[in-house]
Amino acid sequence: MKKSIKVAVAVVAPLAVLGTCAAVMQAANADPVGAQPRVTLNGTVLPKLAQSTRLGDVPADKQLSVAVSLTPSNSKDLDQFVKQVSDPRSPMYGQYLTPQQFAAKYGASQNQIDQVTTYLKSKGLAVDSVAANHLIVDATGPASAMEQTFGAKISDRRDASGQEYYANDSALTLPGNLAPAVADVAGLDNHRKLTHPPLQQRAVRGVTPANLAGAYDIKGLNATGAGQQVAVFELDAFQQQNIDAYDQQFGLKPPAPVVKKVDGGVALGQGQTEVELDIEAIQAVAPQAQQTIFEGPNSNKGVIDTYAAIVNSKIPVVSISWGGPEEAGSQADIQAQDTLYKQAAAQGQSLFAASGDSGSDDIGNGGTSVDFPASDPFVTGTGGTHLVVGANNARTSETGWDGSGGGNSKLFAAPDYQASLGSKVRMVPDIAADADPATGLAVFSKGQFGVVGGTSAAAPQWAGFTALYNQLAKAAGKPNLGFANPALYKLAGTAALHDITSGSNGAFTATKGYDRVTGNGSVDAVKFVQAMLGN
């Protein structure tokens, strides 16, 4: 089940590379203290803001919290490092950075951090924290101080759907000596919410851990994920008693999930089943892996801070089931998230994100569009299949699911690992797993068993398998899988991946080789490990 974003959006023109958000131009107004002319931060206005109705100024004393994302140092060097450390054929493969090493080499300089924090405090904001990667400064203060700090009025508004929200009226500005150091400011609007369609728990038999172990030959690995960690990105909470009931049903005895609350966490809400699906799907594949559930608020700032907490933890495998159309987010927010995903790649973290459940029309306007963050070049977009399991849990057939999100990015150029496919833009998904609700996973949630599908069931399956792979790689003295895409595309067309050759998601059809329904296919666990580890 895709987490769709229920907002009106504008189509973003293709960008070869997401560039810096600081425009090389002077804003008309100068900083009140007269020290520097102000410079516009590009991409900091909500899409289709002009189509909404302005209701009035927000109260001056309204308390707001922001995440100020800083521009990384040595960006070109970082790109080259990620390319080499993620390529199994490179002598640098697997020589991943620690978060401390990343911060020292690619984080903002201490001088930049000091300048930004001093400026924020001078405008009446409280600096709450500086992230360990030296790329995010969290601050809090009244709306009046935020307006002075970032040079834009903040107003209450109503969009065409009737949703009321607040947002900055114009692009943000900063003094010219600070603007080049700032990529994004998240938290000055509350319009973009990640949600999900209603989940239906049908009273029929779903795919079980034994089914997955047989269909994808996980049983042949003799691995449980013991000693491995998986991080799960969530914007909702869960109830442990539901996880316990699932484990009891299938004879699993995993370590209890650890909860990390980001920005105060989030209350149990309508996304509960999503969280429990993610946890149970990972346990189905890697029952002994330790899961850490990162729970953050469903806001732009909450999303940035939750991703930052995950990448700074350096937990080596990450499952992401929340996303939405590329066009829904501001370019500055996407830029800030892209930097965090690049950090994850440099640190050897594998990020698997659901590619969406609306086929080739992610935004639902009758055209073609794809889901973010699955479309980010440093994330492994995970599509969906219709899996049929026969006697003895054998994989009888597997076809592309009609809801599997896939297509062409409007934001990102084709990365190196897709260069040979003939497209000039990033294509998704990269791989796939069982996701069709008709063949969905057995999930225990809200006190009962049901069958749940969607590509957000596929992403945690791949996360679970990667925990198994990392367990075996460690035993063999080899590095973790890390950023998976370079390896996946080198294995395309081999026995390590089941090539799925039928099924359509609307505009695209599964075919021999790579396709925009199932990517490079689903995993044959034993053959994948043999191909990568040589045993």
ROGU-710896 format. One line per field, with one value per residue (C-alpha): residue number from 0; x negated, z, y negated. Coordinates in pm, 1 decimal. Example, Ala and Ser with C-alpha at 12.3 -4.5 7.8 and 13.67 -1.06 7.14 Angstrom:
BEGIN
resi <- c(0;1)
east <- c(-1230.0;-1367.0)
up <- c(780.0;714.0)
north <- c(450.0;106.0)
REM end
This chain:
BEGIN
resi <- c(0;1;2;3;4;5;6;7;8;9;10;11;12;13;14;15;16;17;18;19;20;21;22;23;24;25;26;27;28;29;30;31;32;33;34;35;36;37;38;39;40;41;42;43;44;45;46;47;48;49;50;51;52;53;54;55;56;57;58;59;60;61;62;63;64;65;66;67;68;69;70;71;72;73;74;75;76;77;78;79;80;81;82;83;84;85;86;87;88;89;90;91;92;93;94;95;96;97;98;99;100;101;102;103;104;105;106;107;108;109;110;111;112;113;114;115;116;117;118;119;120;121;122;123;124;125;126;127;128;129;130;131;132;133;134;135;136;137;138;139;140;141;142;143;144;145;146;147;148;149;150;151;152;153;154;155;156;157;158;159;160;161;162;163;164;165;166;167;168;169;170;171;172;173;174;175;176;177;178;179;180;181;182;183;184;185;186;187;188;189;190;191;192;193;194;195;196;197;198;199;200;201;202;203;204;205;206;207;208;209;210;211;212;213;214;215;216;217;218;219;220;221;222;223;224;225;226;227;228;229;230;231;232;233;234;235;236;237;238;239;240;241;242;243;244;245;246;247;248;249;250;251;252;253;254;255;256;257;258;259;260;261;262;263;264;265;266;267;268;269;270;271;272;273;274;275;276;277;278;279;280;281;282;283;284;285;286;287;288;289;290;291;292;293;294;295;296;297;298;299;300;301;302;303;304;305;306;307;308;309;310;311;312;313;314;315;316;317;318;319;320;321;322;323;324;325;326;327;328;329;330;331;332;333;334;335;336;337;338;339;340;341;342;343;344;345;346;347;348;349;350;351;352;353;354;355;356;357;358;359;360;361;362;363;364;365;366;367;368;369;370;371;372;373;374;375;376;377;378;379;380;381;382;383;384;385;386;387;388;389;390;391;392;393;394;395;396;397;398;399;400;401;402;403;404;405;406;407;408;409;410;411;412;413;414;415;416;417;418;419;420;421;422;423;424;425;426;427;428;429;430;431;432;433;434;435;436;437;438;439;440;441;442;443;444;445;446;447;448;449;450;451;452;453;454;455;456;457;458;459;460;461;462;463;464;465;466;467;468;469;470;471;472;473;474;475;476;477;478;479;480;481;482;483;484;485;486;487;488;489;490;491;492;493;494;495;496;497;498;499;500;501;502;503;504;505;506;507;508;509;510;511;512;513;514;515;516;517;518;519;520;521;522;523;524;525;526;527;528;529;530;531;532;533;534)
east <- c(0.0;-152.1;-158.6;-12.8;-29.6;313.8;222.5;250.2;-92.4;-270.7;-486.0;-856.2;-1075.9;-1349.9;-1675.6;-2003.9;-2122.7;-1943.3;-2153.3;-2212.9;-1907.8;-2089.5;-2023.3;-2302.5;-2094.1;-2023.0;-1683.2;-1541.5;-1536.5;-1851.0;-1903.1;-1767.6;-2106.3;-2247.7;-2533.2;-2454.6;-2214.3;-1967.8;-1975.2;-1682.1;-1676.5;-1536.0;-1276.2;-1138.3;-780.2;-509.1;-391.1;-63.9;-73.6;70.0;381.9;466.9;663.7;479.7;686.4;462.8;137.2;54.8;53.8;-277.0;-324.7;-252.2;-539.5;-711.3;-1000.6;-1228.8;-1504.3;-1763.5;-1951.1;-2305.5;-2492.0;-2746.9;-3115.9;-3311.4;-2997.7;-3177.8;-3421.4;-3128.3;-2962.1;-3281.6;-3336.4;-2983.5;-3032.5;-3352.5;-3255.0;-2928.0;-3075.2;-3158.4;-3429.2;-3604.0;-3905.4;-3730.9;-3414.6;-3293.5;-3533.6;-3241.0;-3261.6;-3143.8;-2900.6;-3185.7;-3408.6;-3126.0;-3065.2;-3435.0;-3477.7;-3141.1;-2944.5;-2925.0;-3231.9;-3226.0;-3256.3;-2941.3;-2753.6;-2861.5;-2752.2;-2411.0;-2342.7;-2460.4;-2228.7;-1930.2;-1984.4;-2026.3;-1674.4;-1518.7;-1514.5;-1626.6;-1875.1;-1759.1;-2024.7;-2291.5;-2275.1;-2570.2;-2632.4;-2679.7;-2407.5;-2092.9;-2024.8;-1690.6;-1547.2;-1225.0;-1058.4;-750.0;-622.7;-723.0;-1085.7;-1072.2;-948.5;-1233.9;-1486.2;-1389.2;-1252.7;-901.4;-553.6;-373.8;1.0;297.3;434.4;697.2;620.6;857.9;953.0;1057.8;756.6;649.3;279.5;8.4;-288.1;-541.5;-401.5;-722.0;-1064.8;-1283.2;-1583.5;-1898.8;-2192.7;-2434.1;-2710.2;-2478.5;-2263.7;-2523.2;-2550.2;-2173.6;-1993.7;-1647.4;-1428.8;-1162.4;-880.7;-743.0;-439.9;-220.3;-51.6;-234.9;-123.9;-218.0;94.1;209.0;520.3;749.5;613.5;847.9;766.7;940.7;1029.9;832.7;496.4;201.3;-157.9;-343.0;-708.9;-740.1;-592.7;-847.0;-1133.0;-1042.9;-948.7;-1263.8;-1490.9;-1559.9;-1542.9;-1858.6;-2069.5;-2079.6;-2068.2;-1830.9;-1966.4;-2119.9;-2354.4;-2217.0;-2018.9;-1739.4;-1604.4;-1240.9;-1126.0;-781.1;-542.4;-306.4;-328.1;-242.0;-123.3;-366.2;-86.8;-2.2;-364.3;-366.0;-51.3;-209.8;-526.5;-331.5;-129.0;-439.2;-669.9;-905.7;-1112.4;-1269.2;-1421.5;-1162.4;-1172.2;-1340.7;-1157.3;-1347.5;-1122.8;-1231.7;-1111.8;-894.7;-760.6;-402.3;-77.9;82.6;293.0;441.3;101.7;71.9;123.6;-153.9;-401.3;-296.9;-314.9;-672.7;-786.3;-618.5;-742.1;-1101.6;-1056.2;-909.7;-1235.2;-1498.5;-1342.6;-1653.7;-1747.1;-1718.4;-1473.3;-1484.6;-1163.7;-1226.7;-897.1;-877.7;-601.7;-423.1;-562.6;-836.1;-1061.9;-968.5;-1060.0;-1399.4;-1485.7;-1377.0;-1589.2;-1879.7;-1844.2;-1848.4;-2153.2;-2343.4;-2270.4;-2447.8;-2214.4;-2309.1;-1964.1;-1667.0;-1304.7;-1092.2;-721.1;-618.8;-642.4;-447.7;-459.7;-780.1;-578.9;-429.0;-741.9;-935.4;-1265.5;-1448.6;-1297.9;-1387.9;-1742.3;-1781.5;-1655.9;-1877.3;-2183.1;-2085.6;-2041.2;-2383.5;-2526.4;-2366.2;-2532.8;-2872.0;-2824.8;-2720.7;-2353.8;-2099.6;-1777.6;-1474.0;-1169.8;-823.8;-771.0;-398.6;-68.2;86.1;-97.2;-247.6;-21.7;-151.1;9.7;342.4;391.0;412.3;47.4;-270.1;-456.8;-669.9;-703.1;-968.4;-1195.6;-1194.6;-1292.9;-1600.4;-1918.7;-2065.4;-1758.1;-1655.4;-1300.9;-1106.5;-821.3;-554.3;-465.2;-182.2;-345.7;-192.1;-328.9;-252.8;-311.4;-612.1;-623.5;-764.5;-752.0;-497.0;-478.6;-545.7;-414.8;-416.4;-142.2;78.8;38.9;-339.8;-470.2;-714.0;-816.5;-1042.4;-1161.0;-1095.9;-1368.3;-1670.1;-1898.0;-1985.0;-2244.8;-2556.6;-2408.8;-2122.7;-2338.2;-2323.2;-1941.8;-1899.3;-1710.2;-1835.6;-1636.4;-1621.3;-1377.7;-1201.1;-1167.6;-1501.5;-1377.7;-1051.2;-884.9;-536.7;-295.1;37.6;308.1;452.5;134.0;41.1;-124.8;47.3;38.3;165.9;288.5;555.9;623.9;679.2;510.9;562.3;394.8;212.9;43.3;-122.8;-482.8;-520.6;-510.8;-788.7;-1037.9;-1059.6;-1096.7;-1408.4;-1530.5;-1492.5;-1681.7;-1963.7;-2000.6;-2048.4;-2300.0;-2495.7;-2506.0;-2660.0;-2892.0;-3027.7;-3092.1;-3280.1;-3488.0;-3315.6;-3152.0;-2781.6;-2578.2;-2562.1;-2395.3;-2245.5;-2175.7;-2521.9;-2536.3;-2175.0;-2226.5;-2543.9;-2342.5;-2056.9;-1982.8;-2161.5;-2012.2;-2050.7;-1735.5;-1410.4;-1344.8;-970.7;-841.6;-466.8;-225.3;-157.9;-123.6;59.0;-187.7;-461.1;-481.3;-707.1;-938.8;-1267.7;-1541.8;-1487.3;-1135.3;-946.2;-708.0;-939.2;-1284.7;-1540.8;-1301.3;-1275.8;-1549.9;-1676.2;-1843.7;-2089.2;-2205.9;-2230.9;-2459.8;-2664.5;-2709.6;-2814.2;-3018.5;-3141.7;-3028.3)
up <- c(0.0;-115.5;104.7;-133.6;-78.3;-101.3;-232.6;-555.4;-716.6;-1016.1;-1256.0;-1200.2;-1508.5;-1542.6;-1368.9;-1473.5;-1116.3;-821.1;-769.4;-480.5;-360.7;-312.3;-613.9;-738.5;-716.9;-466.5;-312.6;-304.7;71.7;279.4;614.1;882.9;1051.7;718.9;712.6;387.3;92.1;108.4;-135.2;-245.9;-165.5;-473.5;-443.4;-109.0;-220.6;-208.8;-548.2;-653.4;-365.3;-601.4;-652.8;-282.8;-98.7;150.5;469.2;663.4;856.8;1105.5;1467.3;1546.2;1857.3;1684.4;1777.1;1480.2;1456.2;1155.1;1027.8;845.0;605.1;526.9;200.6;218.1;162.4;-128.1;-315.6;-631.1;-427.2;-239.5;-566.0;-683.2;-348.3;-345.5;-698.4;-606.3;-262.9;-401.5;-710.8;-645.1;-911.9;-752.9;-522.7;-284.5;-265.2;91.0;244.2;391.8;607.7;964.9;1039.7;1216.7;909.8;686.4;905.6;909.0;532.8;386.3;656.2;676.0;826.8;1190.9;1075.1;861.6;1148.5;1384.9;1139.6;1086.3;1454.4;1553.2;1293.5;1406.3;1768.3;1672.7;1526.3;1844.0;1760.5;1998.7;1843.2;1961.1;1808.0;1543.7;1378.4;1408.8;1033.1;1057.4;796.2;993.5;1251.5;1434.8;1571.5;1736.2;1776.8;1714.7;1361.8;1381.0;1441.0;1162.7;921.5;1018.7;998.9;655.9;492.4;407.3;549.4;673.8;618.1;680.6;354.1;199.3;-106.8;-384.8;-195.8;110.9;322.5;553.0;626.7;674.3;449.5;357.7;93.7;-107.5;-150.9;158.4;173.2;384.1;410.0;122.5;344.2;477.3;178.1;1.0;316.8;338.0;113.3;271.0;558.8;650.1;888.3;767.5;617.5;718.9;387.9;271.7;465.9;390.0;412.6;291.2;135.9;362.6;427.1;395.8;600.6;414.2;594.4;359.3;380.8;310.6;217.7;522.0;626.2;499.4;162.8;122.4;235.2;-32.6;-317.5;-294.7;-179.1;149.3;323.1;140.2;305.5;656.1;793.2;1032.4;1047.2;1389.5;1485.5;1212.5;1238.9;1030.0;1063.5;975.4;877.9;1019.1;1064.0;1288.4;1582.6;1655.2;1931.4;2041.4;2125.2;1755.0;1669.2;1945.5;1805.7;1459.2;1599.8;1803.7;1500.1;1294.1;1568.7;1551.3;1846.7;1730.4;1950.0;2041.2;1816.7;1967.6;1926.3;1864.1;1889.7;1671.8;1752.6;2028.3;1824.2;1710.6;1858.3;1738.5;1434.4;1108.9;980.8;1250.0;1010.2;785.3;1072.8;1180.5;820.9;793.4;1118.7;1048.7;688.4;802.0;1074.8;818.6;621.8;888.4;1221.4;1433.9;1299.9;1549.5;1424.7;1530.8;1453.5;1398.9;1466.5;1365.6;1318.3;983.6;880.2;651.5;949.9;1098.0;774.3;746.3;1110.9;1101.1;795.5;958.4;1273.2;1063.5;853.3;1157.2;1335.6;1050.6;1089.0;766.0;626.2;600.3;502.9;377.7;303.4;313.9;2.9;-258.0;-604.7;-693.9;-788.0;-440.4;-259.4;-291.2;-471.9;-161.1;52.6;-210.5;-228.9;148.3;147.7;-149.7;48.5;336.6;98.9;-48.8;303.3;357.4;41.4;152.0;483.8;324.9;418.4;196.7;153.2;10.4;-65.1;-189.4;-549.0;-503.0;-561.7;-841.1;-1130.9;-1381.3;-1267.5;-918.5;-883.0;-1031.7;-1302.3;-1601.9;-1701.2;-1592.1;-1270.6;-1011.7;-636.0;-420.9;-246.6;-458.3;-756.5;-583.3;-748.7;-409.7;-304.9;-425.0;-559.1;-479.4;-710.7;-678.7;-819.6;-815.0;-657.6;-676.3;-432.8;-489.3;-306.1;-73.9;-89.4;-440.6;-657.2;-921.9;-1109.6;-1066.0;-1280.4;-1260.9;-1039.7;-1207.4;-911.4;-909.4;-919.7;-1201.5;-1482.4;-1552.7;-1301.9;-1379.9;-1140.3;-1173.7;-1464.3;-1540.0;-1285.0;-1395.3;-1313.8;-1560.5;-1831.7;-2058.3;-2061.7;-2314.0;-2094.0;-2011.1;-1686.4;-1372.4;-1408.2;-1131.4;-982.6;-942.9;-810.2;-692.0;-454.8;-377.5;-338.1;-511.3;-239.7;-405.1;-301.6;-12.5;316.2;621.7;873.6;1230.6;1309.1;1525.4;1693.2;1387.1;1095.2;744.4;405.4;318.2;-9.1;-180.8;-257.0;108.0;164.6;-91.9;54.8;397.6;228.4;53.0;375.3;552.8;278.7;293.9;667.0;581.9;311.9;551.5;808.0;551.1;412.6;762.0;812.8;481.5;569.5;303.9;333.6;377.2;60.5;110.3;-157.5;-355.6;-702.1;-863.1;-761.4;-862.2;-1214.0;-1254.6;-1159.3;-1398.2;-1632.9;-1415.4;-1207.5;-897.8;-995.4;-1131.5;-1455.6;-1465.1;-1820.5;-1801.2;-1640.8;-1682.3;-1453.7;-1711.1;-1934.9;-1898.2;-1945.9;-1782.3;-2039.7;-2071.4;-1901.1;-1710.4;-1712.2;-1535.6;-1362.1;-1177.9;-1242.0;-1254.3;-1091.2;-760.7;-568.8;-576.7;-238.0;-270.1;-617.4;-522.9;-231.5;-446.8;-714.6;-467.0;-221.0;-446.7;-231.0)
north <- c(0.0;-321.6;-625.9;-880.0;-1253.4;-1410.7;-1754.0;-1947.4;-1979.0;-2125.1;-1924.4;-1986.0;-2015.8;-1751.8;-1834.2;-1675.3;-1713.0;-1866.8;-2177.4;-2409.1;-2595.1;-2925.7;-3144.9;-3363.3;-3677.1;-3946.3;-3987.3;-4335.2;-4356.9;-4366.5;-4199.1;-4431.5;-4458.2;-4579.3;-4330.5;-4151.5;-4175.1;-3887.6;-3599.9;-3382.5;-3010.8;-2841.3;-2565.6;-2681.3;-2758.6;-2494.4;-2366.4;-2531.7;-2777.9;-3039.2;-2825.5;-2836.7;-3104.4;-3322.9;-3347.3;-3584.2;-3605.8;-3333.0;-3456.9;-3623.1;-3407.9;-3076.2;-2843.2;-2676.4;-2432.5;-2406.2;-2179.0;-2388.1;-2157.3;-2263.7;-2218.3;-1933.2;-2001.7;-1849.5;-1739.2;-1625.7;-1419.5;-1265.4;-1159.2;-990.9;-821.3;-677.5;-543.8;-361.5;-232.3;-85.0;86.5;454.6;432.4;135.3;185.1;-56.0;155.0;191.4;-62.5;-250.3;-559.9;-587.3;-871.9;-1050.8;-1021.8;-1140.9;-1445.8;-1534.1;-1506.9;-1602.5;-1780.1;-2156.4;-2320.0;-2424.6;-2784.1;-2747.8;-2583.3;-2860.6;-3130.6;-2971.6;-2906.4;-3255.7;-3407.7;-3201.0;-3300.0;-3666.0;-3659.6;-3522.5;-3150.7;-2877.3;-2633.2;-2291.7;-2067.1;-2020.5;-1677.5;-1442.9;-1461.7;-1841.3;-1887.8;-1978.6;-2248.7;-2229.6;-2552.9;-2672.5;-3010.3;-3224.5;-3282.7;-3648.7;-3550.5;-3291.0;-3557.2;-3787.6;-3506.1;-3375.2;-3690.3;-3569.5;-3615.5;-3303.9;-3282.5;-3058.9;-2917.8;-2689.6;-2476.5;-2371.8;-2054.3;-2252.6;-2161.0;-2442.1;-2482.3;-2741.9;-2818.5;-3084.7;-3323.3;-3352.0;-3198.4;-3217.9;-3449.2;-3464.2;-3702.9;-3647.8;-3512.9;-3237.5;-3141.8;-2921.9;-2711.5;-2639.4;-2391.1;-2378.6;-2495.8;-2238.7;-2327.5;-2660.1;-2486.2;-2193.7;-2112.9;-1802.6;-1496.6;-1137.5;-921.8;-583.2;-432.5;-229.6;118.2;410.4;716.9;995.7;1316.6;1539.8;1710.7;1482.9;1555.5;1691.5;1689.0;2047.4;1945.2;1665.5;1887.2;2142.4;1911.2;1699.9;1988.4;1813.9;2149.7;2258.9;1989.4;2132.4;1777.1;1601.0;1246.4;1308.7;1027.4;798.6;475.1;325.5;-29.2;-94.6;-445.8;-515.1;-807.0;-613.0;-373.5;-9.3;224.7;493.1;737.1;759.4;841.3;1103.9;1268.7;1287.8;1442.8;1697.1;1803.9;1878.0;2002.3;1704.8;1584.7;1258.2;990.2;730.2;420.9;116.2;-215.1;-539.8;-844.4;-1136.8;-1490.7;-1347.2;-1056.6;-1010.8;-878.4;-556.2;-642.8;-522.0;-407.6;-141.1;149.3;17.4;21.9;370.0;495.6;367.7;526.0;859.7;879.4;829.2;1091.0;1331.2;1321.0;1248.7;1349.1;1293.0;949.1;665.6;406.0;42.5;-145.1;-515.2;-694.3;-1061.1;-1319.1;-1331.8;-1670.0;-1800.2;-1855.9;-1518.4;-1341.2;-1514.9;-1456.4;-1091.8;-1016.5;-1198.4;-988.7;-671.6;-755.5;-883.9;-553.9;-370.9;-74.4;105.5;190.3;-47.2;26.1;-266.3;-230.7;-597.4;-813.9;-1002.6;-1160.3;-1340.4;-1648.1;-1686.8;-1797.8;-2121.2;-2090.2;-2211.2;-1932.3;-1673.0;-1810.6;-1779.2;-1420.2;-1330.8;-1440.9;-1211.2;-916.2;-991.0;-988.4;-647.4;-515.0;-645.9;-466.4;-135.2;-150.4;27.0;-175.3;6.2;-210.6;-112.2;-229.1;-303.4;-125.3;-333.0;-174.2;-416.0;-704.5;-773.7;-1113.3;-1000.3;-1265.0;-1033.2;-1074.1;-900.7;-978.1;-800.6;-782.8;-950.0;-849.0;-532.0;-748.3;-888.9;-751.2;-650.5;-450.8;-104.2;-138.9;177.2;275.3;539.8;880.5;1133.9;1440.3;1786.8;2043.8;2410.2;2735.5;2748.6;2367.7;2373.8;2059.1;2163.1;1833.1;1464.0;1180.1;802.9;656.8;396.6;160.5;171.3;-185.2;-248.1;-477.7;-773.3;-1030.9;-1395.4;-1506.7;-1280.9;-1197.1;-834.9;-719.2;-531.8;-192.9;-254.7;-413.9;-109.0;-96.0;-377.8;-623.3;-970.9;-979.7;-768.2;-478.4;-288.9;-35.7;142.0;476.8;632.3;879.8;1009.5;715.7;786.7;779.1;1091.4;1274.5;1045.7;1121.3;1261.0;974.6;951.7;599.8;443.2;775.4;993.8;1165.0;1037.0;1017.4;696.1;611.0;317.3;234.8;140.3;517.2;565.5;316.9;487.9;827.2;700.8;539.2;872.8;1057.6;801.9;865.9;1234.8;1144.6;924.2;1205.3;1441.0;1172.5;1106.3;1477.4;1482.1;1176.2;966.7;620.8;553.9;517.0;140.0;-73.4;212.9;72.3;103.3;471.4;537.8;405.3;611.3;920.6;837.0;1124.1;1380.0;1660.8;1441.8;1249.2;1391.5;1205.2;1132.6;1112.7;1057.0;813.9;441.1;139.1;-73.5;-254.3;8.8;384.6;640.2;790.5;974.9;776.4;454.7;308.8;31.0;270.5;510.2;363.4;642.3;890.0;1074.4;1249.4;1606.5;1583.3;1871.4;1777.7;1409.6;1493.8;1731.5;1466.0;1198.6;1401.2;1679.8;1967.1)
REM end
